[in-house]
Amino acid sequence: MTEQPKLSDVTLTMIVRDELMNPAGGLHAVLSRHLPYFENVVVLDTGSVDGTRQLLEHMAGENPQLKVYDAEFKGYDTARNTAKEYVKTKYTLMLDADEVFDKPEEATREVELFSGSHLRFQLVNVYHDGRESKTSPGWNPRLFKPNKVAFSGSFYEFVHYDRALDLSDLGPTAAVPFLHFLPCHFLKTDWYSQFQDGQGGENIPTINPSEVPSYPLWKTPNPATLLKYSVDVHAEVRELERLGLLLHPGILEQLAKYSP
């Protein structure tokens, strides 16, 4: 079997916190889906206490292209700006821990051929019950030259471009979208609401996401929904257990309702 060619001029970057399990099947599933396609992967952990950091250490040991760094969480803008400082390639491609390419072979082939300044991606929201809805491409690019952009806004991060870039429009949109997996209920607001406001206030939550009451409903995926996208949640749980990593009791309780 021919080994998958890896992108050499694009670094995949993620910022994470308490993502051992999430609506996309957990960080192990998300990284495993993308690692075969990149020669360089940077993950910035911003204070995980649920085992995410230990998982990253294990995966970095098995995947030398994965580099893991740590930073105190001071807002999403600071985290993204910090993560891109570790990028040494021409481009960086930013993904969140609950996002994946539906067709990574096609997506990375398109990225490999791209030679512009920045590229946006359409998001397809995948709901807990399996429904899908397409969204307009985000105002922020996901593929860009790291030395040409900066982020601001601790809650909703906004991108600022180098003045030398041509901003006659928002830039092209990739043909292959991201899949963005959404939680069962939007009760995650009991962590996000600790920000001063929704426009980038300076009040940063002082507790971890896994410490809020809604965390299990926020992070537990629907295994039946994810099977459509080749993610076996129960197999992911077994792999985490093999590594000695235990999920939040509330997540295990929720997952027990989906036991085969």
N, C-alpha and C positions, 0 to 999 in steps of 0.2 A: 504494500500500500504506500503510495507516494505521500510524503509529509507535506502538510499544508504550508505553502509559502507565507512568511510573516512580513508584515509591514515594517520597514526599517526606518522610514523618515517620519513616522507618526507615533507619538507616545499616548497611550490610553491613560487618562487620569481619572481618579475618583476621590471624593471626600466621603468618609464614612463615620458613623457613630452608632453603636448598638444595632448592627445589621446581621447578627448571626442567623436570624430568620426574618423574612419580610415578605410582602405580597408577591415578589418575583421568585420566591423559593429560597431566599437566603443568599448571603454573599458568596458562599462556596459555589452555588449553582451559577450565579451571575459571572463570577470571574472565570470559572471553568469553561463557560460558553465562549469567552472572548480571548483568553490567554493564547490559544493556538494561532491567533492571527496577528499578534504584535510581538516585535522584538523588544519593546520597552513598555512597561506598565508601571505607573506610579499610583500608589494608594496612600492617602493621608488620613490617618486615624486621629480624630479630634476628641478622644477621651472615652472610648468604649469601656464598659464594665461588664458586658454580657458574654464575653468570650470571643468577640470579634477580633480583638488584637492577637489573641493566641492562635486563632484560625489563620490570620494573615502570616504569622511567623511560620506556621506549618507549610502553608502554600508557597511562601517565598523559598523555603528550603527545597521544595520540589520543582519550582519554576524560577530559574535564575534571572529571567527577564523581569520578574516582579520585585519592585523595590518599595519598601514600606517605611513611612516616616510618621512622626508624631507632632502634634501641635495642640495647644490649648484652644478650645472653641471660643472664638471671639466674634462670631457671625459668619454667615455663608460667604460674604465677599472676601473677608480675610482668609478664610480657608481655601477658597479657589485661587486667590492670588498667591498664597503660600505653595499650594500644590504645583502650580505652573512654574514656580521658580526652580523646581527640580527637573524640569523638562530640558533635555539637551538636543532634541530633534527639531526639524524645521516646523513641524506642526504638533499640536496636541488635540486629541479628541476627548471631550469631557462627557462622561456618563454618570448618572446617579445610580445608587445601589439597587434601585427598583426598576431599572430600565435595561433593556437588552435589544440587540438587533434581532428581528425575526429571522432574517436570512443573512447571517454574518458573512458567508462567502461572497454574496453579491454586494453587500454593503462595503466590505473592505476592498473589493475590486474597484468599486466606484471611488472610494477614498484614495486608493493608490494612484488613480489616473488624474485626480484633482490637482490643479496647479495655481489656483487663484489665491486670494488673501484669506477668505473665510467662507464657511459653508454652513447653512442652516439645515435642520432636519424636521420633517413633520413627525408629530407624536401621535400614536394610536393608543388611546387610553383603553386598557383592558380591565373591566370591572370584575369584582369578586365572583359574580355569577357567570362570567364568561362573555358578557356583552362587550362589544367594541365600539368606540366612537373616535373618529379622526378629529384632530384639532389643527388649527392653522399653525404653520411653522412659527416657533418661538421668536421673540424679538432678539434673543441672544444667539449668536452662532455657537455651534458645538465643536466645529473643526476650525482652528485658527492658528496663526503664528503667535506663540506665547509672548514674544517680546513686543507685540503690536497692540495688545489689549490689556485692560485692567478692569477689575470689578469694584463696585461700590454698592452699599445697601446690605445691612446685616441680616435682614429677613428676606426681602425680594432683591436678589442681586442683579444689578444692571451693568452692562458692559460699556466700556469707553474705548474708542478706537484711537489708534495713532492718527494724528492729523494728516499724515502722508497717504493714508488709505483713501481710495475712491469710495465715497459713501453716497453716490448718486442714487443707489437703492439699497435695500437691506441685504443684498447678496443673493446668490443662487440657493436653491433648495435641492437637497439630494433626492434621488428617486426612491431610495430604500429608507423607510421610516424606522424610528425607534418604537418599541412597545413599552408603554409605561403602565405598570401594574398598580392598581388602586386597592385600598383596604376595604374590609367589610363595611366599616362605618367610619365616618369622618370625625371620630372622637379624638383623633390625634391633636385636635385644637387645644386640648388641655396642656400640651407642652408648648405648642407654637404661640398660644395666647399670652405666654409670659414675656414675649417681646413687647417693647413699649407700644408699638403700633405695627400696622401692616406695610408701612412704607420705609422700613429700614431704621427703626428707632434704635437707640443705643442700649436698651435694657436687654441683656443676654440671659437666658435661663440658667439658673445655677444648679439645677438638678439634671440627672441624666434622663434621656427618653424612656429607658426601661423602668424608671421609678414612678411614672405616672399611671393612674388606675386604668386608663384606656389602652395601655401598651399591648396587651394580648390581642384585642380586636383590631388594633392598628397594624400589627405585624403578622398575624396569622394568615397564610394564604389558603386558597381553596385548591386542594390537590387535584380535583377533577378538572378545574379550569386550566391548571398548569400542564396537565398531561397533553393537552392539545399543542403545547409549545415544547414538547419533549423534555419536560422537567418532572421528575418523580419525587415529590415532596417527601414521601415516606422513606425513600432511599436516601435522600439528603439527611434526614434525621438520623438514620442508622449510621451514616458516614460520620456525622458529628459525634455521635455516641462512641464510635470506634476511636475517635481522636480524643476522647475524654472530655468533650464539650457538651454541657447540659443546657438545654433551652430553658427559658423562663417558664416556671410552673404553669402560668396562665396560658402560655402558648401551647404547651403540651396538653393541657385540658381542652383547649379549643380543637387541636388536631385530633384528639381521641374521638371527636364526633365524626371525623371523616375516615376513621380506620377502615381498611378494606375487609 
